Amino acid sequence: MVRQDKYSVILPTYNERRNLPILVYLLNKTFTEHSIDWEVIIVDDNSPDGTQEIARKLIDIYGADHIQLRPRAGKLGLGTAYVHGLQYVTGEFVIIMDADFSHHPEAIPEFIAKQKSQNFDIVTGTRYAGDGGVYGWDFKRKLISRGANFLATVVLRPNVSDLTGSFRLYKTPVLKKIIEVTQSKGYVFQMEMMVRARSLGFTVGEVPISFVDRLYGESKLGGDEIVQYAKGVWTLFTSV
């Protein structure tokens, strides 16, 4: 009997107590309806809003075989959250997505189908190809995102239409290998992961997605992140 593939979702969280139950409910619904083996690893950075209490209730509801809470002492960055979460992954594939409900779980079966179609090492969601799009952002935010992707695409030529997206599926060993060589922190991390993937010869498929601005809470993107992004593009251009 062939063992069914298992999909591990790593969810970095910080003050997501209102979004987390909705997202986990929809993840469970999506995976169950498509008969997919799954787990969610919640990596919480010591949220003061009670996110961890909600996570523990979700464990009671869905079971410890489906939900893991792996907290950290404080806000330590997105990249290290994935490194931390990877220690506890038991699936053959890892899905990374935002916990703020910007990414809808209904796209996950499309990611899986795309991966299986050509045995891709990575499948990334794209807001900037096919019928993908962004909803809920003002013109300034859209302009910054488009500009950031354009800059990185021209300078780095990664052959991916959405470098800064954070909704992706990886073969678990592939993600581990890429993270080993990725050096960036924060919002540059997602971009470097794609650039490193290409330089290592991994194959990447794309699925158009709809990105919806966060349901509850405040965006964590600020001026400092934009400056760091520009620096990150230059660093990758000179080093990869």
Helices and strands as residue ranges (DSSP letters): E 6-13, H 20-33, E 37-44, H 51-62, E 67-69, H 78-86, E 93-96, G 105-107, H 108-118, E 122-126, E 133-135, H 139-156, E 168-171, H 172-181, H 188-199, E 204-208, E 210-212, H 223-239
